[in-house]
Amino acid sequence: MPKCDPRVSEYAQKCALFARPILKRLRKVIHDGGPGIEEAIKWGTPSFVYGGKIVCAFAGFKAHCALWFWEGKAVVGTKPRLGMGHFGRITSVKDLPSAAKIRSYVEKRMKLVDQGRSAR
């Protein structure tokens, strides 16, 4: 059973209507990809933590959402773009990478955490 933080639900409910299904899907897929992941609010943003280290985070803005991974260059292969995360402007569920791809990134970051690697 995932460890959910009610503040993440509150955050999503306060986002624009278009963002809610995106954030809901991301939340589910991230938990599916990472048994042991816990939710938290870090710097005002919903974050997903494993072993005390941040795995990834998402945000809902006025006109788009963003998803980014810590150690993103090692996990996703690119650096995040400011305000747009690793996947650019996400304006609908169709803009998201596949669930399998997101889960693979979650698993990859969790392995880095298990190896003692953490973001600076």
Phi and psi restraints in degrees (range 20) as a CNS / XPLOR table:
assign (resid 1 and name C) (resid 2 and name N)
       (resid 2 and name CA) (resid 2 and name C) 1.0 -67.7 20.0 2
assign (resid 2 and name N) (resid 2 and name CA)
       (resid 2 and name C) (resid 3 and name N) 1.0 148.5 20.0 2
assign (resid 2 and name C) (resid 3 and name N)
       (resid 3 and name CA) (resid 3 and name C) 1.0 -90.6 20.0 2
assign (resid 3 and name N) (resid 3 and name CA)
       (resid 3 and name C) (resid 4 and name N) 1.0 101.5 20.0 2
assign (resid 3 and name C) (resid 4 and name N)
       (resid 4 and name CA) (resid 4 and name C) 1.0 -97.0 20.0 2
assign (resid 4 and name N) (resid 4 and name CA)
       (resid 4 and name C) (resid 5 and name N) 1.0 146.4 20.0 2
assign (resid 4 and name C) (resid 5 and name N)
       (resid 5 and name CA) (resid 5 and name C) 1.0 -108.0 20.0 2
assign (resid 5 and name N) (resid 5 and name CA)
       (resid 5 and name C) (resid 6 and name N) 1.0 122.6 20.0 2
assign (resid 5 and name C) (resid 6 and name N)
       (resid 6 and name CA) (resid 6 and name C) 1.0 -58.9 20.0 2
assign (resid 6 and name N) (resid 6 and name CA)
       (resid 6 and name C) (resid 7 and name N) 1.0 -22.4 20.0 2
assign (resid 6 and name C) (resid 7 and name N)
       (resid 7 and name CA) (resid 7 and name C) 1.0 -67.1 20.0 2
assign (resid 7 and name N) (resid 7 and name CA)
       (resid 7 and name C) (resid 8 and name N) 1.0 -28.1 20.0 2
assign (resid 7 and name C) (resid 8 and name N)
       (resid 8 and name CA) (resid 8 and name C) 1.0 -69.3 20.0 2
assign (resid 8 and name N) (resid 8 and name CA)
       (resid 8 and name C) (resid 9 and name N) 1.0 -40.6 20.0 2
assign (resid 8 and name C) (resid 9 and name N)
       (resid 9 and name CA) (resid 9 and name C) 1.0 -62.4 20.0 2
assign (resid 9 and name N) (resid 9 and name CA)
       (resid 9 and name C) (resid 10 and name N) 1.0 -43.4 20.0 2
assign (resid 9 and name C) (resid 10 and name N)
       (resid 10 and name CA) (resid 10 and name C) 1.0 -62.0 20.0 2
assign (resid 10 and name N) (resid 10 and name CA)
       (resid 10 and name C) (resid 11 and name N) 1.0 -42.5 20.0 2
assign (resid 10 and name C) (resid 11 and name N)
       (resid 11 and name CA) (resid 11 and name C) 1.0 -58.0 20.0 2
assign (resid 11 and name N) (resid 11 and name CA)
       (resid 11 and name C) (resid 12 and name N) 1.0 -49.6 20.0 2
assign (resid 11 and name C) (resid 12 and name N)
       (resid 12 and name CA) (resid 12 and name C) 1.0 -62.0 20.0 2
assign (resid 12 and name N) (resid 12 and name CA)
       (resid 12 and name C) (resid 13 and name N) 1.0 -39.9 20.0 2
assign (resid 12 and name C) (resid 13 and name N)
       (resid 13 and name CA) (resid 13 and name C) 1.0 -65.2 20.0 2
assign (resid 13 and name N) (resid 13 and name CA)
       (resid 13 and name C) (resid 14 and name N) 1.0 -26.6 20.0 2
assign (resid 13 and name C) (resid 14 and name N)
       (resid 14 and name CA) (resid 14 and name C) 1.0 -84.7 20.0 2
assign (resid 14 and name N) (resid 14 and name CA)
       (resid 14 and name C) (resid 15 and name N) 1.0 -10.2 20.0 2
assign (resid 14 and name C) (resid 15 and name N)
       (resid 15 and name CA) (resid 15 and name C) 1.0 -77.6 20.0 2
assign (resid 15 and name N) (resid 15 and name CA)
       (resid 15 and name C) (resid 16 and name N) 1.0 164.0 20.0 2
assign (resid 15 and name C) (resid 16 and name N)
       (resid 16 and name CA) (resid 16 and name C) 1.0 -56.9 20.0 2
assign (resid 16 and name N) (resid 16 and name CA)
       (resid 16 and name C) (resid 17 and name N) 1.0 153.1 20.0 2
assign (resid 16 and name C) (resid 17 and name N)
       (resid 17 and name CA) (resid 17 and name C) 1.0 -55.3 20.0 2
assign (resid 17 and name N) (resid 17 and name CA)
       (resid 17 and name C) (resid 18 and name N) 1.0 -40.9 20.0 2
assign (resid 17 and name C) (resid 18 and name N)
       (resid 18 and name CA) (resid 18 and name C) 1.0 -62.2 20.0 2
assign (resid 18 and name N) (resid 18 and name CA)
       (resid 18 and name C) (resid 19 and name N) 1.0 -30.2 20.0 2
assign (resid 18 and name C) (resid 19 and name N)
       (resid 19 and name CA) (resid 19 and name C) 1.0 -78.0 20.0 2
assign (resid 19 and name N) (resid 19 and name CA)
       (resid 19 and name C) (resid 20 and name N) 1.0 -26.9 20.0 2
assign (resid 19 and name C) (resid 20 and name N)
       (resid 20 and name CA) (resid 20 and name C) 1.0 -58.8 20.0 2
assign (resid 20 and name N) (resid 20 and name CA)
       (resid 20 and name C) (resid 21 and name N) 1.0 -47.5 20.0 2
assign (resid 20 and name C) (resid 21 and name N)
       (resid 21 and name CA) (resid 21 and name C) 1.0 -67.0 20.0 2
assign (resid 21 and name N) (resid 21 and name CA)
       (resid 21 and name C) (resid 22 and name N) 1.0 -30.4 20.0 2
assign (resid 21 and name C) (resid 22 and name N)
       (resid 22 and name CA) (resid 22 and name C) 1.0 -65.4 20.0 2
assign (resid 22 and name N) (resid 22 and name CA)
       (resid 22 and name C) (resid 23 and name N) 1.0 -50.2 20.0 2
assign (resid 22 and name C) (resid 23 and name N)
       (resid 23 and name CA) (resid 23 and name C) 1.0 -66.4 20.0 2
assign (resid 23 and name N) (resid 23 and name CA)
       (resid 23 and name C) (resid 24 and name N) 1.0 -36.4 20.0 2
assign (resid 23 and name C) (resid 24 and name N)
       (resid 24 and name CA) (resid 24 and name C) 1.0 -62.9 20.0 2
assign (resid 24 and name N) (resid 24 and name CA)
       (resid 24 and name C) (resid 25 and name N) 1.0 -45.1 20.0 2
assign (resid 24 and name C) (resid 25 and name N)
       (resid 25 and name CA) (resid 25 and name C) 1.0 -65.1 20.0 2
assign (resid 25 and name N) (resid 25 and name CA)
       (resid 25 and name C) (resid 26 and name N) 1.0 -45.2 20.0 2
assign (resid 25 and name C) (resid 26 and name N)
       (resid 26 and name CA) (resid 26 and name C) 1.0 -58.6 20.0 2
assign (resid 26 and name N) (resid 26 and name CA)
       (resid 26 and name C) (resid 27 and name N) 1.0 -45.1 20.0 2
assign (resid 26 and name C) (resid 27 and name N)
       (resid 27 and name CA) (resid 27 and name C) 1.0 -57.6 20.0 2
assign (resid 27 and name N) (resid 27 and name CA)
       (resid 27 and name C) (resid 28 and name N) 1.0 -46.4 20.0 2
assign (resid 27 and name C) (resid 28 and name N)
       (resid 28 and name CA) (resid 28 and name C) 1.0 -65.1 20.0 2
assign (resid 28 and name N) (resid 28 and name CA)
       (resid 28 and name C) (resid 29 and name N) 1.0 -47.0 20.0 2
assign (resid 28 and name C) (resid 29 and name N)
       (resid 29 and name CA) (resid 29 and name C) 1.0 -64.4 20.0 2
assign (resid 29 and name N) (resid 29 and name CA)
       (resid 29 and name C) (resid 30 and name N) 1.0 -40.7 20.0 2
assign (resid 29 and name C) (resid 30 and name N)
       (resid 30 and name CA) (resid 30 and name C) 1.0 -62.9 20.0 2
assign (resid 30 and name N) (resid 30 and name CA)
       (resid 30 and name C) (resid 31 and name N) 1.0 -45.0 20.0 2
assign (resid 30 and name C) (resid 31 and name N)
       (resid 31 and name CA) (resid 31 and name C) 1.0 -65.4 20.0 2
assign (resid 31 and name N) (resid 31 and name CA)
       (resid 31 and name C) (resid 32 and name N) 1.0 -38.2 20.0 2
assign (resid 31 and name C) (resid 32 and name N)
       (resid 32 and name CA) (resid 32 and name C) 1.0 -62.7 20.0 2
assign (resid 32 and name N) (resid 32 and name CA)
       (resid 32 and name C) (resid 33 and name N) 1.0 -33.9 20.0 2
assign (resid 32 and name C) (resid 33 and name N)
       (resid 33 and name CA) (resid 33 and name C) 1.0 -83.0 20.0 2
assign (resid 33 and name N) (resid 33 and name CA)
       (resid 33 and name C) (resid 34 and name N) 1.0 -13.7 20.0 2
assign (resid 33 and name C) (resid 34 and name N)
       (resid 34 and name CA) (resid 34 and name C) 1.0 -140.5 20.0 2
assign (resid 34 and name N) (resid 34 and name CA)
       (resid 34 and name C) (resid 35 and name N) 1.0 82.6 20.0 2
assign (resid 34 and name C) (resid 35 and name N)
       (resid 35 and name CA) (resid 35 and name C) 1.0 -57.2 20.0 2
assign (resid 35 and name N) (resid 35 and name CA)
       (resid 35 and name C) (resid 36 and name N) 1.0 133.5 20.0 2
assign (resid 35 and name C) (resid 36 and name N)
       (resid 36 and name CA) (resid 36 and name C) 1.0 96.5 20.0 2
assign (resid 36 and name N) (resid 36 and name CA)
       (resid 36 and name C) (resid 37 and name N) 1.0 -3.6 20.0 2
assign (resid 36 and name C) (resid 37 and name N)
       (resid 37 and name CA) (resid 37 and name C) 1.0 -76.3 20.0 2
assign (resid 37 and name N) (resid 37 and name CA)
       (resid 37 and name C) (resid 38 and name N) 1.0 138.4 20.0 2
assign (resid 37 and name C) (resid 38 and name N)
       (resid 38 and name CA) (resid 38 and name C) 1.0 -118.0 20.0 2
assign (resid 38 and name N) (resid 38 and name CA)
       (resid 38 and name C) (resid 39 and name N) 1.0 149.7 20.0 2
assign (resid 38 and name C) (resid 39 and name N)
       (resid 39 and name CA) (resid 39 and name C) 1.0 -92.0 20.0 2
assign (resid 39 and name N) (resid 39 and name CA)
       (resid 39 and name C) (resid 40 and name N) 1.0 150.9 20.0 2
assign (resid 39 and name C) (resid 40 and name N)
       (resid 40 and name CA) (resid 40 and name C) 1.0 -156.2 20.0 2
assign (resid 40 and name N) (resid 40 and name CA)
       (resid 40 and name C) (resid 41 and name N) 1.0 166.0 20.0 2
assign (resid 40 and name C) (resid 41 and name N)
       (resid 41 and name CA) (resid 41 and name C) 1.0 -109.0 20.0 2
assign (resid 41 and name N) (resid 41 and name CA)
       (resid 41 and name C) (resid 42 and name N) 1.0 117.8 20.0 2
assign (resid 41 and name C) (resid 42 and name N)
       (resid 42 and name CA) (resid 42 and name C) 1.0 -120.4 20.0 2
assign (resid 42 and name N) (resid 42 and name CA)
       (resid 42 and name C) (resid 43 and name N) 1.0 124.9 20.0 2
assign (resid 42 and name C) (resid 43 and name N)
       (resid 43 and name CA) (resid 43 and name C) 1.0 54.0 20.0 2
assign (resid 43 and name N) (resid 43 and name CA)
       (resid 43 and name C) (resid 44 and name N) 1.0 35.6 20.0 2
assign (resid 43 and name C) (resid 44 and name N)
       (resid 44 and name CA) (resid 44 and name C) 1.0 78.2 20.0 2
assign (resid 44 and name N) (resid 44 and name CA)
       (resid 44 and name C) (resid 45 and name N) 1.0 9.6 20.0 2
assign (resid 44 and name C) (resid 45 and name N)
       (resid 45 and name CA) (resid 45 and name C) 1.0 -123.2 20.0 2
assign (resid 45 and name N) (resid 45 and name CA)
       (resid 45 and name C) (resid 46 and name N) 1.0 136.5 20.0 2
assign (resid 45 and name C) (resid 46 and name N)
       (resid 46 and name CA) (resid 46 and name C) 1.0 -59.7 20.0 2
assign (resid 46 and name N) (resid 46 and name CA)
       (resid 46 and name C) (resid 47 and name N) 1.0 125.8 20.0 2
assign (resid 46 and name C) (resid 47 and name N)
       (resid 47 and name CA) (resid 47 and name C) 1.0 -129.6 20.0 2
assign (resid 47 and name N) (resid 47 and name CA)
       (resid 47 and name C) (resid 48 and name N) 1.0 156.2 20.0 2
assign (resid 47 and name C) (resid 48 and name N)
       (resid 48 and name CA) (resid 48 and name C) 1.0 -120.5 20.0 2
assign (resid 48 and name N) (resid 48 and name CA)
       (resid 48 and name C) (resid 49 and name N) 1.0 123.7 20.0 2
assign (resid 48 and name C) (resid 49 and name N)
       (resid 49 and name CA) (resid 49 and name C) 1.0 -118.0 20.0 2
assign (resid 49 and name N) (resid 49 and name CA)
       (resid 49 and name C) (resid 50 and name N) 1.0 140.4 20.0 2
assign (resid 49 and name C) (resid 50 and name N)
       (resid 50 and name CA) (resid 50 and name C) 1.0 -137.9 20.0 2
assign (resid 50 and name N) (resid 50 and name CA)
       (resid 50 and name C) (resid 51 and name N) 1.0 127.5 20.0 2
assign (resid 50 and name C) (resid 51 and name N)
       (resid 51 and name CA) (resid 51 and name C) 1.0 58.7 20.0 2
assign (resid 51 and name N) (resid 51 and name CA)
       (resid 51 and name C) (resid 52 and name N) 1.0 30.2 20.0 2
assign (resid 51 and name C) (resid 52 and name N)
       (resid 52 and name CA) (resid 52 and name C) 1.0 80.5 20.0 2
assign (resid 52 and name N) (resid 52 and name CA)
       (resid 52 and name C) (resid 53 and name N) 1.0 2.0 20.0 2
assign (resid 52 and name C) (resid 53 and name N)
       (resid 53 and name CA) (resid 53 and name C) 1.0 -116.0 20.0 2
assign (resid 53 and name N) (resid 53 and name CA)
       (resid 53 and name C) (resid 54 and name N) 1.0 145.0 20.0 2
assign (resid 53 and name C) (resid 54 and name N)
       (resid 54 and name CA) (resid 54 and name C) 1.0 -73.2 20.0 2
assign (resid 54 and name N) (resid 54 and name CA)
       (resid 54 and name C) (resid 55 and name N) 1.0 131.0 20.0 2
assign (resid 54 and name C) (resid 55 and name N)
       (resid 55 and name CA) (resid 55 and name C) 1.0 -90.9 20.0 2
assign (resid 55 and name N) (resid 55 and name CA)
       (resid 55 and name C) (resid 56 and name N) 1.0 -54.3 20.0 2
assign (resid 55 and name C) (resid 56 and name N)
       (resid 56 and name CA) (resid 56 and name C) 1.0 -158.2 20.0 2
assign (resid 56 and name N) (resid 56 and name CA)
       (resid 56 and name C) (resid 57 and name N) 1.0 172.8 20.0 2
assign (resid 56 and name C) (resid 57 and name N)
       (resid 57 and name CA) (resid 57 and name C) 1.0 -150.8 20.0 2
assign (resid 57 and name N) (resid 57 and name CA)
       (resid 57 and name C) (resid 58 and name N) 1.0 158.2 20.0 2
assign (resid 57 and name C) (resid 58 and name N)
       (resid 58 and name CA) (resid 58 and name C) 1.0 -136.3 20.0 2
assign (resid 58 and name N) (resid 58 and name CA)
       (resid 58 and name C) (resid 59 and name N) 1.0 163.8 20.0 2
assign (resid 58 and name C) (resid 59 and name N)
       (resid 59 and name CA) (resid 59 and name C) 1.0 -148.3 20.0 2
assign (resid 59 and name N) (resid 59 and name CA)
       (resid 59 and name C) (resid 60 and name N) 1.0 150.5 20.0 2
assign (resid 59 and name C) (resid 60 and name N)
       (resid 60 and name CA) (resid 60 and name C) 1.0 -114.3 20.0 2
assign (resid 60 and name N) (resid 60 and name CA)
       (resid 60 and name C) (resid 61 and name N) 1.0 125.5 20.0 2
assign (resid 60 and name C) (resid 61 and name N)
       (resid 61 and name CA) (resid 61 and name C) 1.0 -109.4 20.0 2
assign (resid 61 and name N) (resid 61 and name CA)
       (resid 61 and name C) (resid 62 and name N) 1.0 -174.1 20.0 2
assign (resid 61 and name C) (resid 62 and name N)
       (resid 62 and name CA) (resid 62 and name C) 1.0 -60.2 20.0 2
assign (resid 62 and name N) (resid 62 and name CA)
       (resid 62 and name C) (resid 63 and name N) 1.0 -41.4 20.0 2
assign (resid 62 and name C) (resid 63 and name N)
       (resid 63 and name CA) (resid 63 and name C) 1.0 -125.1 20.0 2
assign (resid 63 and name N) (resid 63 and name CA)
       (resid 63 and name C) (resid 64 and name N) 1.0 0.5 20.0 2
assign (resid 63 and name C) (resid 64 and name N)
       (resid 64 and name CA) (resid 64 and name C) 1.0 -159.9 20.0 2
assign (resid 64 and name N) (resid 64 and name CA)
       (resid 64 and name C) (resid 65 and name N) 1.0 168.7 20.0 2
assign (resid 64 and name C) (resid 65 and name N)
       (resid 65 and name CA) (resid 65 and name C) 1.0 -116.9 20.0 2
assign (resid 65 and name N) (resid 65 and name CA)
       (resid 65 and name C) (resid 66 and name N) 1.0 164.6 20.0 2
assign (resid 65 and name C) (resid 66 and name N)
       (resid 66 and name CA) (resid 66 and name C) 1.0 -141.1 20.0 2
assign (resid 66 and name N) (resid 66 and name CA)
       (resid 66 and name C) (resid 67 and name N) 1.0 149.1 20.0 2
assign (resid 66 and name C) (resid 67 and name N)
       (resid 67 and name CA) (resid 67 and name C) 1.0 -133.8 20.0 2
assign (resid 67 and name N) (resid 67 and name CA)
       (resid 67 and name C) (resid 68 and name N) 1.0 131.6 20.0 2
assign (resid 67 and name C) (resid 68 and name N)
       (resid 68 and name CA) (resid 68 and name C) 1.0 -141.4 20.0 2
assign (resid 68 and name N) (resid 68 and name CA)
       (resid 68 and name C) (resid 69 and name N) 1.0 156.0 20.0 2
assign (resid 68 and name C) (resid 69 and name N)
       (resid 69 and name CA) (resid 69 and name C) 1.0 -116.8 20.0 2
assign (resid 69 and name N) (resid 69 and name CA)
       (resid 69 and name C) (resid 70 and name N) 1.0 138.6 20.0 2
assign (resid 69 and name C) (resid 70 and name N)
       (resid 70 and name CA) (resid 70 and name C) 1.0 -69.7 20.0 2
assign (resid 70 and name N) (resid 70 and name CA)
       (resid 70 and name C) (resid 71 and name N) 1.0 148.9 20.0 2
assign (resid 70 and name C) (resid 71 and name N)
       (resid 71 and name CA) (resid 71 and name C) 1.0 58.0 20.0 2
assign (resid 71 and name N) (resid 71 and name CA)
       (resid 71 and name C) (resid 72 and name N) 1.0 36.5 20.0 2
assign (resid 71 and name C) (resid 72 and name N)
       (resid 72 and name CA) (resid 72 and name C) 1.0 -56.2 20.0 2
assign (resid 72 and name N) (resid 72 and name CA)
       (resid 72 and name C) (resid 73 and name N) 1.0 -37.3 20.0 2
assign (resid 72 and name C) (resid 73 and name N)
       (resid 73 and name CA) (resid 73 and name C) 1.0 -61.8 20.0 2
assign (resid 73 and name N) (resid 73 and name CA)
       (resid 73 and name C) (resid 74 and name N) 1.0 -40.3 20.0 2
assign (resid 73 and name C) (resid 74 and name N)
       (resid 74 and name CA) (resid 74 and name C) 1.0 -76.3 20.0 2
assign (resid 74 and name N) (resid 74 and name CA)
       (resid 74 and name C) (resid 75 and name N) 1.0 -30.6 20.0 2
assign (resid 74 and name C) (resid 75 and name N)
       (resid 75 and name CA) (resid 75 and name C) 1.0 -87.1 20.0 2
assign (resid 75 and name N) (resid 75 and name CA)
       (resid 75 and name C) (resid 76 and name N) 1.0 -52.6 20.0 2
assign (resid 75 and name C) (resid 76 and name N)
       (resid 76 and name CA) (resid 76 and name C) 1.0 -98.4 20.0 2
assign (resid 76 and name N) (resid 76 and name CA)
       (resid 76 and name C) (resid 77 and name N) 1.0 -27.5 20.0 2
assign (resid 76 and name C) (resid 77 and name N)
       (resid 77 and name CA) (resid 77 and name C) 1.0 101.1 20.0 2
assign (resid 77 and name N) (resid 77 and name CA)
       (resid 77 and name C) (resid 78 and name N) 1.0 -1.8 20.0 2
assign (resid 77 and name C) (resid 78 and name N)
       (resid 78 and name CA) (resid 78 and name C) 1.0 -138.5 20.0 2
assign (resid 78 and name N) (resid 78 and name CA)
       (resid 78 and name C) (resid 79 and name N) 1.0 164.1 20.0 2
assign (resid 78 and name C) (resid 79 and name N)
       (resid 79 and name CA) (resid 79 and name C) 1.0 -87.4 20.0 2
assign (resid 79 and name N) (resid 79 and name CA)
       (resid 79 and name C) (resid 80 and name N) 1.0 148.9 20.0 2
assign (resid 79 and name C) (resid 80 and name N)
       (resid 80 and name CA) (resid 80 and name C) 1.0 -71.8 20.0 2
assign (resid 80 and name N) (resid 80 and name CA)
       (resid 80 and name C) (resid 81 and name N) 1.0 150.6 20.0 2
assign (resid 80 and name C) (resid 81 and name N)
       (resid 81 and name CA) (resid 81 and name C) 1.0 -92.7 20.0 2
assign (resid 81 and name N) (resid 81 and name CA)
       (resid 81 and name C) (resid 82 and name N) 1.0 134.4 20.0 2
assign (resid 81 and name C) (resid 82 and name N)
       (resid 82 and name CA) (resid 82 and name C) 1.0 -50.2 20.0 2
assign (resid 82 and name N) (resid 82 and name CA)
       (resid 82 and name C) (resid 83 and name N) 1.0 124.1 20.0 2
assign (resid 82 and name C) (resid 83 and name N)
       (resid 83 and name CA) (resid 83 and name C) 1.0 75.1 20.0 2
assign (resid 83 and name N) (resid 83 and name CA)
       (resid 83 and name C) (resid 84 and name N) 1.0 -2.2 20.0 2
assign (resid 83 and name C) (resid 84 and name N)
       (resid 84 and name CA) (resid 84 and name C) 1.0 -128.1 20.0 2
assign (resid 84 and name N) (resid 84 and name CA)
       (resid 84 and name C) (resid 85 and name N) 1.0 2.5 20.0 2
assign (resid 84 and name C) (resid 85 and name N)
       (resid 85 and name CA) (resid 85 and name C) 1.0 60.6 20.0 2
assign (resid 85 and name N) (resid 85 and name CA)
       (resid 85 and name C) (resid 86 and name N) 1.0 -156.7 20.0 2
assign (resid 85 and name C) (resid 86 and name N)
       (resid 86 and name CA) (resid 86 and name C) 1.0 -86.1 20.0 2
assign (resid 86 and name N) (resid 86 and name CA)
       (resid 86 and name C) (resid 87 and name N) 1.0 -8.8 20.0 2
assign (resid 86 and name C) (resid 87 and name N)
       (resid 87 and name CA) (resid 87 and name C) 1.0 -123.4 20.0 2
assign (resid 87 and name N) (resid 87 and name CA)
       (resid 87 and name C) (resid 88 and name N) 1.0 16.7 20.0 2
assign (resid 87 and name C) (resid 88 and name N)
       (resid 88 and name CA) (resid 88 and name C) 1.0 72.3 20.0 2
assign (resid 88 and name N) (resid 88 and name CA)
       (resid 88 and name C) (resid 89 and name N) 1.0 -165.6 20.0 2
assign (resid 88 and name C) (resid 89 and name N)
       (resid 89 and name CA) (resid 89 and name C) 1.0 -74.2 20.0 2
assign (resid 89 and name N) (resid 89 and name CA)
       (resid 89 and name C) (resid 90 and name N) 1.0 118.8 20.0 2
assign (resid 89 and name C) (resid 90 and name N)
       (resid 90 and name CA) (resid 90 and name C) 1.0 -102.3 20.0 2
assign (resid 90 and name N) (resid 90 and name CA)
       (resid 90 and name C) (resid 91 and name N) 1.0 112.3 20.0 2
assign (resid 90 and name C) (resid 91 and name N)
       (resid 91 and name CA) (resid 91 and name C) 1.0 -113.3 20.0 2
assign (resid 91 and name N) (resid 91 and name CA)
       (resid 91 and name C) (resid 92 and name N) 1.0 -7.7 20.0 2
assign (resid 91 and name C) (resid 92 and name N)
       (resid 92 and name CA) (resid 92 and name C) 1.0 -155.8 20.0 2
assign (resid 92 and name N) (resid 92 and name CA)
       (resid 92 and name C) (resid 93 and name N) 1.0 166.0 20.0 2
assign (resid 92 and name C) (resid 93 and name N)
       (resid 93 and name CA) (resid 93 and name C) 1.0 -58.9 20.0 2
assign (resid 93 and name N) (resid 93 and name CA)
       (resid 93 and name C) (resid 94 and name N) 1.0 -30.9 20.0 2
assign (resid 93 and name C) (resid 94 and name N)
       (resid 94 and name CA) (resid 94 and name C) 1.0 -63.5 20.0 2
assign (resid 94 and name N) (resid 94 and name CA)
       (resid 94 and name C) (resid 95 and name N) 1.0 -23.7 20.0 2
assign (resid 94 and name C) (resid 95 and name N)
       (resid 95 and name CA) (resid 95 and name C) 1.0 -78.4 20.0 2
assign (resid 95 and name N) (resid 95 and name CA)
       (resid 95 and name C) (resid 96 and name N) 1.0 -12.4 20.0 2
assign (resid 95 and name C) (resid 96 and name N)
       (resid 96 and name CA) (resid 96 and name C) 1.0 -74.9 20.0 2
assign (resid 96 and name N) (resid 96 and name CA)
       (resid 96 and name C) (resid 97 and name N) 1.0 147.8 20.0 2
assign (resid 96 and name C) (resid 97 and name N)
       (resid 97 and name CA) (resid 97 and name C) 1.0 -61.9 20.0 2
assign (resid 97 and name N) (resid 97 and name CA)
       (resid 97 and name C) (resid 98 and name N) 1.0 164.4 20.0 2
assign (resid 97 and name C) (resid 98 and name N)
       (resid 98 and name CA) (resid 98 and name C) 1.0 -60.9 20.0 2
assign (resid 98 and name N) (resid 98 and name CA)
       (resid 98 and name C) (resid 99 and name N) 1.0 155.6 20.0 2
assign (resid 98 and name C) (resid 99 and name N)
       (resid 99 and name CA) (resid 99 and name C) 1.0 -58.0 20.0 2
assign (resid 99 and name N) (resid 99 and name CA)
       (resid 99 and name C) (resid 100 and name N) 1.0 -40.2 20.0 2
assign (resid 99 and name C) (resid 100 and name N)
       (resid 100 and name CA) (resid 100 and name C) 1.0 -61.9 20.0 2
assign (resid 100 and name N) (resid 100 and name CA)
       (resid 100 and name C) (resid 101 and name N) 1.0 -39.9 20.0 2
assign (resid 100 and name C) (resid 101 and name N)
       (resid 101 and name CA) (resid 101 and name C) 1.0 -66.5 20.0 2
assign (resid 101 and name N) (resid 101 and name CA)
       (resid 101 and name C) (resid 102 and name N) 1.0 -45.8 20.0 2
assign (resid 101 and name C) (resid 102 and name N)
       (resid 102 and name CA) (resid 102 and name C) 1.0 -61.6 20.0 2
assign (resid 102 and name N) (resid 102 and name CA)
       (resid 102 and name C) (resid 103 and name N) 1.0 -45.0 20.0 2
assign (resid 102 and name C) (resid 103 and name N)
       (resid 103 and name CA) (resid 103 and name C) 1.0 -59.9 20.0 2
assign (resid 103 and name N) (resid 103 and name CA)
       (resid 103 and name C) (resid 104 and name N) 1.0 -38.9 20.0 2
assign (resid 103 and name C) (resid 104 and name N)
       (resid 104 and name CA) (resid 104 and name C) 1.0 -65.2 20.0 2
assign (resid 104 and name N) (resid 104 and name CA)
       (resid 104 and name C) (resid 105 and name N) 1.0 -36.5 20.0 2
assign (resid 104 and name C) (resid 105 and name N)
       (resid 105 and name CA) (resid 105 and name C) 1.0 -67.4 20.0 2
assign (resid 105 and name N) (resid 105 and name CA)
       (resid 105 and name C) (resid 106 and name N) 1.0 -40.7 20.0 2
assign (resid 105 and name C) (resid 106 and name N)
       (resid 106 and name CA) (resid 106 and name C) 1.0 -60.8 20.0 2
assign (resid 106 and name N) (resid 106 and name CA)
       (resid 106 and name C) (resid 107 and name N) 1.0 -48.2 20.0 2
assign (resid 106 and name C) (resid 107 and name N)
       (resid 107 and name CA) (resid 107 and name C) 1.0 -61.7 20.0 2
assign (resid 107 and name N) (resid 107 and name CA)
       (resid 107 and name C) (resid 108 and name N) 1.0 -40.5 20.0 2
assign (resid 107 and name C) (resid 108 and name N)
       (resid 108 and name CA) (resid 108 and name C) 1.0 -63.6 20.0 2
assign (resid 108 and name N) (resid 108 and name CA)
       (resid 108 and name C) (resid 109 and name N) 1.0 -44.2 20.0 2
assign (resid 108 and name C) (resid 109 and name N)
       (resid 109 and name CA) (resid 109 and name C) 1.0 -65.2 20.0 2
assign (resid 109 and name N) (resid 109 and name CA)
       (resid 109 and name C) (resid 110 and name N) 1.0 -40.0 20.0 2
assign (resid 109 and name C) (resid 110 and name N)
       (resid 110 and name CA) (resid 110 and name C) 1.0 -62.1 20.0 2
assign (resid 110 and name N) (resid 110 and name CA)
       (resid 110 and name C) (resid 111 and name N) 1.0 -37.6 20.0 2
assign (resid 110 and name C) (resid 111 and name N)
       (resid 111 and name CA) (resid 111 and name C) 1.0 -63.6 20.0 2
assign (resid 111 and name N) (resid 111 and name CA)
       (resid 111 and name C) (resid 112 and name N) 1.0 -40.2 20.0 2
assign (resid 111 and name C) (resid 112 and name N)
       (resid 112 and name CA) (resid 112 and name C) 1.0 -62.4 20.0 2
assign (resid 112 and name N) (resid 112 and name CA)
       (resid 112 and name C) (resid 113 and name N) 1.0 -41.0 20.0 2
assign (resid 112 and name C) (resid 113 and name N)
       (resid 113 and name CA) (resid 113 and name C) 1.0 -61.8 20.0 2
assign (resid 113 and name N) (resid 113 and name CA)
       (resid 113 and name C) (resid 114 and name N) 1.0 -45.0 20.0 2
assign (resid 113 and name C) (resid 114 and name N)
       (resid 114 and name CA) (resid 114 and name C) 1.0 -61.4 20.0 2
assign (resid 114 and name N) (resid 114 and name CA)
       (resid 114 and name C) (resid 115 and name N) 1.0 -29.6 20.0 2
assign (resid 114 and name C) (resid 115 and name N)
       (resid 115 and name CA) (resid 115 and name C) 1.0 -83.0 20.0 2
assign (resid 115 and name N) (resid 115 and name CA)
       (resid 115 and name C) (resid 116 and name N) 1.0 0.1 20.0 2
assign (resid 115 and name C) (resid 116 and name N)
       (resid 116 and name CA) (resid 116 and name C) 1.0 88.5 20.0 2
assign (resid 116 and name N) (resid 116 and name CA)
       (resid 116 and name C) (resid 117 and name N) 1.0 9.9 20.0 2
assign (resid 116 and name C) (resid 117 and name N)
       (resid 117 and name CA) (resid 117 and name C) 1.0 -90.6 20.0 2
assign (resid 117 and name N) (resid 117 and name CA)
       (resid 117 and name C) (resid 118 and name N) 1.0 134.4 20.0 2
assign (resid 117 and name C) (resid 118 and name N)
       (resid 118 and name CA) (resid 118 and name C) 1.0 -139.6 20.0 2
assign (resid 118 and name N) (resid 118 and name CA)
       (resid 118 and name C) (resid 119 and name N) 1.0 156.9 20.0 2
assign (resid 118 and name C) (resid 119 and name N)
       (resid 119 and name CA) (resid 119 and name C) 1.0 -69.8 20.0 2
assign (resid 119 and name N) (resid 119 and name CA)
       (resid 119 and name C) (resid 120 and name N) 1.0 151.3 20.0 2
